[in-house]
Amino acid sequence: MAAQKQLSFVASQAPNAQVALSELVAEYGNVPVEDAEIIVALGGDGFMLETLHGTQHLPAPVYGMNRGTVGFLMNSFSTENLANRLDASEEEIIHPLHMKAVCVDGTIHNGLAINEVSLLRAGPQAAKLSIHVDGRTRMDELVCDGALLSTPAGSTAYNYSAHGPIIPIGSDVLALTAVAAFRPRRWRGALLPTSARVRFEVEDSAKRPVNADADGVSVKNVASVDVWSAPEIEHRILFDPGHGLEERLIREQFA
């Protein structure tokens, strides 16, 4: 029988997540997240991202159980044999992206994104962006609804919906993807090394305002956005055997 670890259960406000929280706490107990050996997150992918950001300063890994809709970062839900599942779980380590957004008024906003940093038009006019990689201009003008830079872990999320590539979890690669590109109309984006620093500059922001977002940190009316990988930050996620991110990313490509 697996030894009982110090567990901290956290849950979204969804009714079924709150019910699950009560059931699991009654059966396995609960400790503060600061004292936990494993943090168990109950909810959907959005809540999992929130939990990872909120506990990144702690050593405990996070094991998610799906009480939301998609649950790409989550394991299936069950109140039974949790200690055995946790003992058998496999760990994935992912690194987020830094975002530094400078607004038209000069204010600076910073954020971290586990999935992607995205820029989206904020009005009826298409956005006009220039793209610079490691200080070199790679695209003078991209007319589009937006653009994003995605991690491998986030490549099946918004990136995939925007027709970006799915990236294997072990790849040292980021996906740069346009959202509804108008000019160049058939530009399909680019794959960049994780060491790359990407800068988006917004052209004609008064007429064509653009907002930026990093996992819920939303910034309005940006003039420029710098994005780069944060290898110094590690998010530890636990998955049931055979259901880790690598397998999920492969499976998604054959769905």
URVEN-V27842 format. One record per backbone hydrogen bond with DSSP energy under -0.5 kcal/mol. CO is the residue of the C=O (numbers start at 1). NH is the residue of the N-H. If there is no record, write none. Layout:
CO;NH
CO;NH
//
This chain:
5;7
6;37
6;38
7;31
8;40
10;42
14;17
14;18
15;19
16;20
17;21
18;22
19;23
20;24
21;25
22;26
23;27
24;28
25;29
32;35
32;36
33;36
37;61
38;8
38;40
39;41
39;63
40;10
41;43
41;65
42;12
43;67
43;68
44;48
45;49
46;50
47;51
48;52
49;53
50;54
51;55
53;56
55;58
61;39
62;64
62;238
63;41
64;75
65;43
71;74
75;66
81;85
82;86
83;87
84;88
85;89
86;89
90;239
92;94
92;237
94;235
96;230
97;113
98;228
99;101
99;111
100;102
100;226
101;103
101;109
102;223
102;224
103;106
107;103
109;101
111;99
113;97
115;151
116;215
117;149
118;213
119;147
120;211
127;144
128;203
129;142
130;201
131;138
131;139
132;134
132;199
133;136
136;133
139;131
141;143
142;129
142;144
143;182
143;183
144;127
145;121
146;179
147;119
148;177
149;117
150;175
152;155
154;157
154;159
157;160
157;161
158;162
159;164
160;163
168;171
171;173
172;194
174;176
174;192
175;150
175;177
176;190
177;148
178;180
179;145
179;146
183;143
184;187
190;176
192;174
193;196
194;229
196;198
196;229
197;134
198;227
199;132
200;225
201;130
201;203
204;207
204;208
209;122
210;222
211;120
212;219
213;118
214;217
216;218
217;214
219;212
221;104
223;202
224;102
225;200
226;100
227;198
228;98
230;233
232;234
234;236
235;94
235;237
236;62
237;92
238;64
239;90
240;243
244;248
245;249
246;250
247;251
248;252
249;253
250;253
251;254
252;255
//
